[in-house]
Amino acid sequence: MAVNNNASTKVRLRELQVPEDYKHLAQLFNSIEPGSLTVEALREEDRHIPQTSTLALNETGLLTGFGRIRVLAENTDGKVIGYGSSWRAPWSDPGELASTFCVHPDYQRQGVGELILSYLENWAASQKASVLLSEIKDWIPGSLPFAQKHGFLLDAHIFELKLDLKNLDTTKLRDTVHRLIDSGITFVTLADIAGEESEKRLYELYVETSKDNPGQIGDLPAFPVWRKEALPEDCSIEKWVFIAMDGDTFVGVSTLFSTEETGVLYTDYTGVSPYYRGRGIAKALKLLSIQAALDEGAYSMTTETEAGNGAMQNLNRSLGYLPNKGHYRICKPLL
């Protein structure tokens, strides 16, 4: 990769080198958000990513396949002060490239971000991508104006919510769940019906419900990839996958993940089939997951909600979740 120089900022871009640059990248991300990334996490992520690019244009001229670039920004002392990456997953919508870019807090507003972003956009253009996607933190001052200044459009605002379990009244659990059971809805966990057939039925429910999720980008990946993401063995167990059924039909789901913080569990996904919405099924599933979290000794739960998802916003607030920091999803048309 050619090295870019910028005389005004005395910064150069160079290609990320692994494994030696893992520590530099982790230090950079942790300077922005302490505790957000480890060398081990970076190494593990790379183990699951193909090393050979398969980027190509389909019959309609849209970008498909997999490929990525990763660059670091260094100052004259060799200190890593910025990072940029652009990539495409095989299941992304044709034409799309995802990206991330960040600058060390001490070096922001000095042209480093522009340098990184310009490089990513030039690479995206060379691949004939039609849109560049990214996410930026809503708690970093000036992040959204910076992106909008450089042609990005705001697509969604997604933020974290937290639920304090220490003084939570769970008496309402029984009535909500029992009312639905009396109406013919049953509740099980994936542990109760374990097996590939159940997992594939669950996948079909995800495909159906994700279409109406404002926070969803593109289609879900194929079943094998989805399974690794939705049922990861390192942070999910079958008894934390709560399923609502009408007879033999899967009509709702809510899943829990463990987190790196002991005592904190994360609700990764909640969805209900359109025909069954408005009956309190999502609330019942979330209440069952809350009870499971309490049984595990958790003191807090977290989840993420898109600002435009009014139904889920109201549900989470009714359960006692309080909003925390989040991120903006942004996109820039390139063609």
N, C-alpha and C positions, 0 to 999 in steps of 0.2 A: 504494500500500500504506500502510495506517495505521502510524504510528510508535508503537512501544511504549516506555514509560518505566518504569524501576524505581528508585524513590527510594533504596532501601537500597544498591544497588550503583552508582547513578549511571551507568547504562548504557542506551543506546537501541539499538533495532534499526532498520535501514534496508535498503531493497532494494539489491542489488548493481547498480552502474552500470558498463557497459562502453563503451569500453575503459579508462577511467580507474582503475577499481578492480582491474584485473589485478595491478598492482604491489603493492597492499596485500594482496591475497589470497596472492600468491606469498611476500611477506615473512612473513605469518602462518604458512603451512605450513612455511617454512624455519626459523622459530623453533622449531618442534616437531621437525622432522626435516630437518636441514641438507642442502641439495642435492636436495630431493625434488620441487620444482616450479619452473617458469620461466614468465615472462610469455608466451613464445612457445608453450609447451605449452598454456596456458589458451586462448590465442587460437585455436590450431589445433583444440582440442577443440570450441570453440564453432562453428567453421565447419561441423562435421558434425552439429550438433544443430538440429532444426527450431525455429523461433522461435514458431510458432503452436500453442497447446494444442489437443489433440483429446480430452481426457479426457471420458469418458462412462460410463454404467452399461450393462452388457449386459442381455440378457433375463432373467438370473437375479439382477440387482441387484449385480453385481460390477464393480469399476472396470476400465476398459480404456483403450487409447489412449496418447497421450504428453502430458506436461506436467511443469512443474517450477517451483519457487521457489528463490531464493537470497537470503539475508540476511546482513548484516554486523552485528556488535556493536561499538559505539564507546563509548569513555569520554568524559568531559566535555571532554577536550583534543582530541577528534576522532581519537584513535588507534584503529585497528582492532585489537580484542583477541579477536574470536571470529567464527566463520562457521558457518552452517547451510544445508543444502540438502536438498530432498526432490524426487524425480523419479520418473517412471515411463516405462520404455522400452516400445514397442509389443509386444515379444515376451515381456515379463514375464508371469508367471502372473496371471490375473484376480484383482483385489483387492489386489495388492501395490503398495507404494510403497517405493522405496529412499531412503536418507537418509545424510547425513554431518554431523557436528557436531564442532567442536574449539574450544579456548580457548588463547590464548597462555599459555605456562608461568608467566609472572609474575602472571597473573590467574585462575588456577585456584582452585577451592574458595572462590569469592566469590559464587556464585550466577549467574555468567554462563552456565554450561552449562545450568542449569535454565531460564533465560530463553529461550535458543535452542531447547532441546528442547521446551518448552511451545508455542512458536510453531509449530514443525514439526508437532507432534501435533495442534494445533488446525486447521492447514491440512489435514492428512491426514483428520481427522474431517469437515471441511467438504466434502471430495471423496468421502466415504463409502468410504474405503479400509478394508480388513478387516485388513491387517497392515502394519507398518512394519519394514523391514529396515535393517540398518546393519552397519558394520565398525568395530572399534576396535582400537588398537594394544595388543599384549600387554605391551609394554615401558614403557608409560606407567603409573606407579604409580596405583592406584585406578581405572583405567579400567573394568574389569569390575564391581567393586562399585558404581560410580556407575550404570552401565547397569542392573544388576539392581535397584538401589534404585528406579529409575524404571520398573520393570515389564518390562524386556527379559529374554528368555530366551536362554541360551547355545545356539546351534545347531551351531557347529563351531569348532574351533581349527585354524587354518592357519598354518604357519610356513615360513620360508625355510630352505633348506639350501644349503651351499656345498661345492664340490669343488675342492681344490687340485690343479692339473694339473702343477705344476712337477716333482714327483718321482713321478708316477703310473706304475705298471707296466702297460703295455698288452699284455703277452704273452698274457694270458687272452682278448684280443679274438679271436684267430684260432680257438681251439678252440670257443668258444661259438657264433660265427657259422657256422663250417664244419659243426658238428654239425647245425645246423638246415638248412643248405643240402643236406646229405646226405639229410635226411629229406624233402626236396621243397619246403621253404620258400625263396623267393627274396627278395632285398632290393634295392630300387631307391630312387632319389630321385625327387621330383616333376619334376626337370629331365630325367630319363630318359624320362618319359612325359607331358611337359607338354601341357596343353590343358584346355579346359573340361570335357570328358567325365571326365577323371581327377580334376579338382577336385570334380565332383559326386559321384563315387564316394567320394572322400575325405570329403566332407561326410556322406554316408550312414554311413560308419564312425564319424565323430565322433558322430552322432546315436545310433548303437547303443551305443557305449562310454561316452558321457557319462551314460547312465542309471544306471550303477553307480558313478559317481564321487561320493564323499561331499561333495566340494567344489563340486559343480554345483548351481546354483539355477535351478529351472524348466527349461523346454525351450530348446533352441538357437534362435537367430533364424533367419529365412529365409535361404536360400543367399546372396543378394547381400550381406546384412549380415554373415553368418558369414564370408564370404570376406575382407571388409575387416579383420575382427578376427583371424582365424586365419592369414591370409596377408598381413599388412600390408606394403606395398611399401617402407616406410621402414625396416623392421628385420628383414625376412625375405627369403630368397632360395630359389628352388626346390631348389637342391642341399642345403639344410638341412632339407628335409622328407623324412624317412626312412620308407619304407613296406615292410612285410612282405606278401608275396603267396603264396597257395596257388593255383597255376595263374593264373587271371585274377581271383581274388577278393582284395580288400584285407582283410587280417586284423589288421594292426597298424600303428601310426604313432607317430612321435616327432618333434617339431619344435623347431628352434632359432631364437631371436631374438638379434639384437645388442642391446646395451645402451648407455647413454650413457657407460659407462666402457670405455675401450679395453682390450682384452684379456680382457673378461668377457662370456661368452655365457650366455643364459638358455634353459632347457628349458621351453617354454610348455605342451606337452601330450604325454602318452604314454598310449596306450590300445590294448588288444588285444581282439578279438572274443571273447565269452564261451566259445565252443566251443574256442578255441585257447589258452586260458589254462593256465598250469602247465607250459608247454613251454620257457620261457626266452626267448620272443620279445621281451617287453618289455626284458629284459636285453640281448639282442643289439642291439636298436634303440638303446638308450642307449649301448652300447659303440661303435656306429657313429657316433653323434653326438659322443661324446667324442673319437674319432679325428679327426673333421672339425674339431672345435674346436682340437685340437693342430695340425692342418695349417694352420689359420688363424692360428696363433701365439698363441692364447689361453692365459692362465695360470690362469684360474679359470672355473668354471661355477656357475650358481645354478639353483634350481628351487623350487617350493612344493609342500608336501604336507599333506593334511588329517590331523590327528592320528589319526582313526579308520580311516584307510586302511592297515591293517596290512601288506598285501602290498607296496604301494609304499614304505612306510616301510622294510621289510626289504630291499627291492631297493636303494634309495638308500644305505642304510647299508653294504650289502655292496660297493658301488662306491666307498665312501670319503667319501660326503657327510656333512657335520657340520651339526647344527641351528644355526640363528641365530634372530633375532627374527622375530615374526610378528604375526598379528592374530586377533581373535575375530570370528566372524560371529554376529550377534545378531538377534532378532526380537521384536516386541511385538504381540500380538493387539489389535485396536482395536474389534472388534465382539463 
